[in-house]
Amino acid sequence: MTYQDHLHRAAAELQAARGLIQDELRAYPTPISGCDAQYNHLIGLRNTVTEALGALNTPAFVATPRTPAPGAGVESR
């Protein structure tokens, strides 16, 4: 198994987790008050999973001497 296979599997698992959390939020009984700790916890979990998926799908910037910061351009020599 390659690292790409593991990354695809991780993304699929995170998408499945987000779907389960979303289903639980949809089925949550109403009314929902602003101080409902369990509901707010589920929203936090959904946001965490969404951010993790975003991190998997966004290339990381790696600083080099020629490009020390994102958007700095490439220094020609």
C-alpha positions as CSV (number, residue, x, y, z in Angstrom):
1,M,0.0,0.0,0.0
2,T,1.4,3.4,-0.9
3,Y,1.2,6.7,1.1
4,Q,-1.3,8.0,-1.5
5,D,-3.6,5.0,-0.7
6,H,-3.4,5.9,3.0
7,L,-4.1,9.5,2.4
8,H,-7.2,8.6,0.2
9,R,-8.3,6.2,2.9
10,A,-7.9,8.9,5.6
11,A,-9.9,11.4,3.5
12,A,-12.7,8.8,3.0
13,E,-12.8,8.0,6.7
14,L,-13.0,11.8,7.6
15,Q,-15.8,12.3,5.0
16,A,-17.7,9.4,6.6
17,A,-17.2,10.8,10.1
18,R,-18.4,14.2,8.9
19,G,-21.5,12.6,7.4
20,L,-22.2,10.7,10.7
21,I,-21.8,13.9,12.7
22,Q,-24.0,15.8,10.2
23,D,-26.7,13.1,10.5
24,E,-26.6,13.3,14.3
25,L,-26.9,17.1,14.1
26,R,-29.9,16.7,11.7
27,A,-31.6,14.3,14.1
28,Y,-30.9,16.4,17.2
29,P,-34.1,17.2,19.0
30,T,-35.5,20.8,18.8
31,P,-35.6,23.4,20.2
32,I,-31.9,24.0,20.5
33,S,-30.8,26.7,22.9
34,G,-27.6,28.6,22.5
35,C,-26.1,26.9,25.5
36,D,-26.8,23.3,24.5
37,A,-23.3,21.8,25.2
38,Q,-23.8,18.5,23.3
39,Y,-25.0,20.3,20.2
40,N,-22.2,22.8,20.4
41,H,-19.7,19.9,20.9
42,L,-21.1,18.2,17.7
43,I,-20.6,21.4,15.7
44,G,-17.0,21.7,17.1
45,L,-16.3,18.1,16.0
46,R,-17.7,18.7,12.5
47,N,-15.5,21.8,12.2
48,T,-12.5,19.8,13.3
49,V,-13.1,17.1,10.8
50,T,-13.8,19.7,8.0
51,E,-10.5,21.4,8.8
52,A,-8.6,18.0,8.8
53,L,-10.1,17.3,5.3
54,G,-9.0,20.8,4.2
55,A,-5.5,20.1,5.5
56,L,-5.3,16.8,3.6
57,N,-6.4,18.6,0.4
58,T,-4.2,21.7,0.6
59,P,-0.6,21.5,-0.3
60,A,1.7,22.6,2.5
61,F,4.2,25.4,1.9
62,V,7.8,24.4,2.4
63,A,10.1,27.4,2.8
64,T,13.3,27.3,0.8
65,P,16.1,29.9,0.5
66,R,14.7,31.0,-2.9
67,T,11.1,31.2,-1.6
68,P,11.2,32.0,2.1
69,A,7.5,32.9,2.5
70,P,4.3,32.0,0.8
71,G,3.6,34.4,-2.1
72,A,7.2,35.7,-2.0
73,G,7.9,34.7,-5.6
74,V,11.0,32.9,-6.7
75,E,14.3,34.7,-6.3
76,S,16.3,34.4,-9.5
77,R,20.1,34.1,-9.3
